[in-house]
């Protein structure tokens, strides 16, 4: 009985701390835009200090944070329900999402403080726990109830996908800020390489897991990059070509899945 009570308290604390971490990350993000540290918001730094970093997508792409936080709030509320207190999958993920949310708040401070190299470390502390959650929950591999899919699986897929993009962008910004010469390779070529890497990862995920939420976010980023570089035919056409390849890959694999269930 005593062990059961202790387990009950541990689960309750995990639920409350997870919800608080999500809310805290949201508050930090909002405050950082209303009262930016050192006078410039994240978007303004991106548009000034890093206006020549080609991998950064068009400004409108960052509106996806609204969807990410909507999903995170759904995750937070769902996992905090009494009926989910002893849910095995949520127990397995433990405090990984908490670590990601705390690291995100730290990242905001570091980026606004122009500590871009350290911000990459913080970004990895967001990315790695999210990968852990994704793997532990076996997202898109396991069939789950619709509510769990919408409140747990989709939010993590979307969050992880955008952080995957953000990690590539963050590393590029840090290298640019510290004057890295790209080993003599042009900025356009490096951008093409990074777009290929992001697309390849998304293709592997959609082939292995049929994860449409993750794939959709990468498509969003590719199109946003193409639109930003509408005056650069190489970048624009490559980004659009990769987007089309990803759509076709997703369509073929989803079609196969539907046939398997007939």
Secondary structure, 3 states (H helix, E strand, C coil): CHHHHHHHHHHHHHHHHHHHHHHHHHHHHHHHHHCCHHHCCHHHHHHHCCCCCCCCCCHHHHHHHHHHHHHHHHHHHHHCCHHHCCCHHHHHHCCHHHHHHHHHHHHHHHHHCCCHHHHHHHHHHHHHHHHHHHHHCCCCCCCCCHHHHHHHHHHHHHHHHHHHHHHHHHHHHHHHHCCCCHHHCCHHHHHHHHHHHHHHHHHHHHHHHCCHHHHHHHHHHHHHHHHHCCCCHHHHHHHHHHHHHHHHHHHHHHHHHHHHCC
